Amino acid sequence: MSKQNCLLGIDLGTTFLKASVFDRRTGHAIAHDGVRLAVRELKSGGREQDVPAIMRALKCMARKLKKANPTAWAQIDGIGVASQGGSSIITSRDGAPRTPMLLWNDARAQGEFAEVLKRLPVSFWREVSLRDVPAHGMARISWLLKNCPKVFEGKRGDVLHVGAGDYLFFSLTGLWRQEAGSAIQIGPYNVKARTLDERPLKAFGLSVDFVPPLRVGDAIVPLSATGASLLDLNSGIPVAG
């Protein structure tokens, strides 16, 4: 292998965290590893994961991949990330999580759909999301406001609702952003206008600053010093996701 011809792929799934190093010319997997992620299953229907534990697992996995093939690890010049959808983390803007990660199959907010429809009727969702039902993220926000109000405390913009992929991308780059698919699941996205729509958040006393801005273009962002330390790589490597 010549220098600078390897790519790192990271997939933060619901139950498994996986990563592989690929030869960028051939697509051949040079090294790979995966770890099962613990899920807390609550009697109330909750399904949670510990965010710091996931980051520790990623750091450990990176060290194992480097040990398995140090030459290939030194030649990584691009990183791609993927993740589960529909998850929720309430976090401070600096990345300190205020809640566990509530998985897409966490059922505790099911009873809140009626509350969402009281504030935002079916006609609203037809207009904004082209669907007859509210976004699940809005039901989850309603549930959190009732059951965990303290996690929302702080100045406007200090607290964010993010998904697994948003949090992973921030941990590697220091940049908060989200894709349209994530915004649709949370709720504040206008499909026709292809932009964030603050009205669902305002219905619950929140602002558009409660979610990350939309991703612009291909979202290629350099690996930050913090991300480099996490993965034991050099900073500046392009990260896509």
C-alpha positions in Angstrom: 0.0 0.0 0.0 1.2 3.5 -0.8 0.7 6.2 1.7 -2.7 7.9 2.3 -4.9 5.4 0.7 -7.1 4.1 3.5 -10.6 5.1 4.7 -12.3 4.5 8.1 -16.0 3.8 8.3 -17.9 4.0 11.6 -21.5 2.8 12.0 -23.3 3.5 15.3 -26.2 1.1 15.2 -28.9 0.4 17.7 -27.2 -2.6 19.3 -23.8 -2.7 17.6 -21.0 -0.2 17.1 -18.9 -1.2 14.1 -15.8 0.2 12.3 -13.7 -0.9 9.4 -10.6 0.3 7.6 -10.7 0.0 3.8 -8.2 0.3 1.0 -9.7 3.2 -0.9 -8.5 2.0 -4.3 -10.1 -1.5 -4.1 -12.7 -1.2 -1.4 -11.1 -4.2 0.4 -11.6 -4.3 4.2 -8.2 -4.3 5.8 -9.3 -4.4 9.4 -12.7 -4.4 11.2 -14.1 -4.6 14.7 -17.5 -4.4 16.4 -18.9 -4.3 19.9 -22.3 -4.9 21.2 -23.9 -1.9 22.9 -25.8 -2.4 26.1 -29.5 -1.4 26.1 -31.4 -0.6 29.3 -34.9 -2.0 28.9 -37.3 -0.3 31.4 -40.6 -1.6 32.6 -42.2 1.6 31.4 -41.2 0.8 27.8 -38.0 2.8 27.8 -35.0 1.7 25.7 -31.9 3.7 26.6 -28.1 3.6 26.0 -25.4 5.4 28.0 -23.7 8.0 25.8 -20.3 8.2 27.5 -20.2 4.4 27.4 -20.6 4.5 23.6 -17.8 7.0 23.3 -15.5 4.8 25.4 -16.4 1.9 23.3 -15.5 3.8 20.1 -12.1 4.9 21.6 -11.3 1.3 22.6 -12.3 0.0 19.2 -10.1 2.5 17.5 -7.1 1.3 19.6 -7.8 -2.3 18.7 -8.0 -1.4 14.9 -4.7 0.5 15.2 -3.1 -2.5 16.9 -4.4 -4.9 14.3 -2.9 -3.0 11.4 -0.8 0.1 12.5 0.4 0.7 8.9 -3.1 1.0 7.5 -4.2 3.1 10.5 -1.4 5.6 9.9 -2.6 5.9 6.2 -6.2 6.9 7.0 -7.1 10.0 5.1 -10.9 10.0 5.2 -13.6 9.0 7.6 -17.3 8.3 7.0 -19.9 7.9 9.7 -23.4 6.4 9.7 -25.9 5.8 12.5 -29.3 4.6 13.7 -32.2 6.9 13.1 -34.9 8.2 15.4 -32.8 8.4 18.6 -32.8 11.3 21.0 -30.2 12.9 23.2 -30.7 16.1 25.1 -27.2 17.6 25.4 -25.5 20.8 26.3 -24.0 22.6 23.3 -20.5 21.6 24.5 -21.5 17.9 24.1 -22.1 17.1 27.7 -25.2 14.7 27.5 -28.1 15.6 29.9 -30.0 12.4 29.2 -29.2 8.9 28.1 -29.8 8.2 24.4 -33.4 7.3 24.0 -33.6 4.8 21.2 -36.0 4.8 18.3 -38.0 2.0 19.9 -38.3 3.7 23.3 -42.1 3.6 23.8 -42.5 6.0 26.8 -43.8 8.9 24.7 -46.6 7.0 22.9 -49.2 8.6 25.1 -48.1 12.1 24.2 -49.3 12.0 20.5 -52.7 13.3 21.6 -51.0 16.2 23.4 -49.1 17.1 20.2 -52.3 17.0 18.1 -54.0 19.3 20.5 -51.4 21.9 19.8 -50.6 21.0 16.2 -53.5 19.3 14.4 -53.4 16.8 11.5 -53.9 19.6 9.0 -50.6 21.1 10.2 -48.6 17.9 9.7 -50.1 17.5 6.3 -48.9 20.9 5.4 -45.4 20.6 6.9 -44.4 16.9 6.6 -47.0 15.6 4.1 -48.1 13.1 6.7 -51.3 12.6 8.8 -49.4 11.9 12.1 -47.0 14.0 14.2 -43.3 13.4 14.2 -42.4 11.0 17.0 -39.7 13.5 18.2 -42.4 15.9 19.2 -44.2 13.3 21.3 -40.8 12.6 22.9 -40.2 16.3 23.6 -43.6 16.5 25.3 -42.8 13.5 27.4 -39.4 14.9 28.4 -40.9 18.3 29.3 -43.3 16.6 31.7 -40.9 14.0 33.2 -37.5 15.5 33.0 -37.9 19.3 32.9 -34.5 20.1 34.4 -32.7 18.9 31.3 -34.1 21.8 29.4 -32.8 24.5 31.8 -30.4 27.0 30.4 -30.2 30.0 28.0 -31.6 29.7 24.5 -29.2 27.7 22.4 -27.4 26.1 25.4 -29.5 22.9 25.1 -29.9 20.7 22.0 -32.1 17.8 20.9 -29.8 15.6 18.7 -29.7 12.1 17.3 -27.0 9.5 17.5 -25.5 10.5 14.2 -25.5 14.2 15.1 -23.7 13.5 18.4 -21.1 11.2 16.8 -20.4 13.8 14.1 -20.0 16.5 16.7 -17.7 14.3 18.8 -15.4 13.9 15.8 -15.6 17.4 14.3 -16.9 19.9 17.0 -19.7 20.9 14.6 -23.4 20.4 15.3 -25.5 19.7 12.2 -28.3 17.4 11.2 -29.7 15.9 8.0 -33.2 16.5 6.8 -34.2 13.0 7.7 -33.3 13.6 11.3 -35.2 16.9 11.4 -38.3 15.2 10.0 -38.1 12.6 12.8 -37.7 15.3 15.4 -40.5 17.4 13.9 -39.2 20.9 13.0 -38.8 20.4 9.2 -40.8 21.7 6.3 -40.7 19.2 3.5 -41.9 21.5 0.8 -39.6 24.4 1.8 -36.7 22.0 2.6 -35.9 24.1 5.7 -36.2 24.0 9.4 -39.7 25.0 10.6 -39.8 26.5 14.1 -43.6 26.2 14.6 -43.6 22.7 16.1 -40.9 23.7 18.7 -42.7 27.0 19.5 -45.8 25.1 20.3 -43.9 23.6 23.3 -42.1 26.8 24.3 -38.9 26.0 22.4 -37.0 27.7 19.6 -35.3 26.6 16.5 -32.0 26.8 18.4 -33.1 23.6 20.3 -32.0 21.5 17.2 -28.8 21.7 15.2 -28.8 23.5 11.9 -29.3 21.6 8.7 -26.3 20.0 7.0 -25.0 22.1 4.1 -23.8 20.3 1.0 -21.7 17.2 1.5 -20.7 18.2 5.1 -17.0 17.4 4.7 -15.5 18.7 8.0 -12.0 18.2 9.4 -11.4 15.9 12.3 -11.0 18.1 15.4 -8.3 17.8 18.0 -10.8 16.2 20.3 -11.9 13.8 17.6 -8.3 13.0 16.8 -7.6 12.1 20.4 -10.7 9.9 20.5 -9.7 7.9 17.5 -5.9 8.2 18.0 -5.5 9.8 14.5 -4.1 13.1 13.3 -6.5 16.1 13.3 -7.6 17.5 9.9 -8.7 14.3 8.3 -11.9 14.9 6.3 -15.1 13.5 8.0 -18.3 12.9 6.0 -21.7 11.8 7.3 
